[in-house]
Structures are given as C-alpha cells and as structure tokens.
Amino acid sequence: QKHKSAEMVQQVDIAISTLSALNIDEPVFSFGRNIFDSTQRSYSINNLNNIFLYSDGEKFIETDGEKINAAYVLENDPFLQNDIYLGNESQFDTIFNEFKARKQQYNNRMIHNKLYIK
C-alpha cells in the first residue's frame, strides 16, 4: 500500500517505524517516532558546528542553544529565505522550549548512560 506524506521524517524514525510495521510490540527507547502513528508529532533536530536546526513541522528555528538566531514558518517559507524572528519573538517561545527540552533529555541520557529501557 503506497502512502504519501509531506511531514518530516528523520533517520532516527526508521527503526521504531519498522518495528511497528512488523507488529513487534516490545518496549523500545528511541528519540525517533513511529511515522505510522498519527498521534505522534513530527520534529527534526540537527547540529552542525554548534548550530542547532530544529523544526516541529510547522516552524523552523536556528539556534546556538541559548538564543534563536533565525526563525521561519515552513508553510509560508519552505526554502527558509525570509527570517521573521525579529518582531515575532514570542511566536517562537514554544518551539524553542521544546528544542531545549529535547536537547536536555538527550544530554542527560548520554551523561548518565540511560539510552535504554530497564
């Protein structure tokens, strides 16, 4: 069965989605999401040269981890040509907090060797 979607998918989503497609119902820890589960929101996070790129599928931010450097609304600007952060800072508070929470969870799990389920 073919399926077409415009939402973001990351490499980290493949394993958890494959387990779901194969009906394997075992507890798994993953920063990815099951792309076949419509209740899970898509997101993307990348880091290159200490610059983070984060998107929730609707908005996109570029940050150094402490402050937003640039921000875009993907529906209006899918090629990220027009930075609209200045003058619209409060519009990006939620996505920045989501980014910081995901980054903190990853860092804490790495530091404490908790990238698994007990």
Disulfide bonds with the S-S distance in Angstrom:
none
